[in-house]
Amino acid sequence: MTRNLKALGLALVAVFAMSALTAGSASAAEFHSEGTETTVIASQVTTHVFETTAGKITCLKATFEGNQAAKTASSITVTATYKECHFNFFGSKVAATVNMNGCDYTLYASGTADIVCPKVNEVQKEVEVTGAGCTVKVPGQTGLKSVSYTNNESHIDITPNLSGIKYSHSGFTCGTGSGTTGTYTGTTTAEGNKGKIWFE
């Protein structure tokens, strides 16, 4: 009887181990391209909004560009350019400028994102948003959730719904402070220069 129970226990352990392995393999989605060294260019579909306790920052034009070296990749790093941005202060729109300062986004097929910022001359760079006497800074950070991907003909729709973003702000219109509750939303459409790109 004891021997049979031990055998049953070992069998169950093996089944659970195989199930976990199969689930892990099934969830390992990747980015795919018809060619190598694919330049991926994305433009916004919906308005991109970054919100902190200093106010809401809205950009009407956002573009992104990155390179996917292989036909399959688990992540891709893109450089962002934002234009026609503004702060929303007490119901009023005030022009704002977004300076990426060399910072990029790394998007993971698993559904997370990093903000990656360089160090230049021993100075750690940050994303800076300025306007109307207020400056908001966003440092490099990892593991932001979440990003979803949808295949659409020959391209991919990318929708970040990021929360828990660290930031700081200063200036006479927004005061001095910091937080870890920043959010970022907005959908973009990404296309490749080597043909179809997709996610699965």
Summary of the structure (lengths in Angstrom):
residues: 200
radius of gyration: 21.4
end to end distance: 47.1
largest distance: 78.5
contacts: 611
relative contact order: 0.21
helix: 12%
strand: 62%
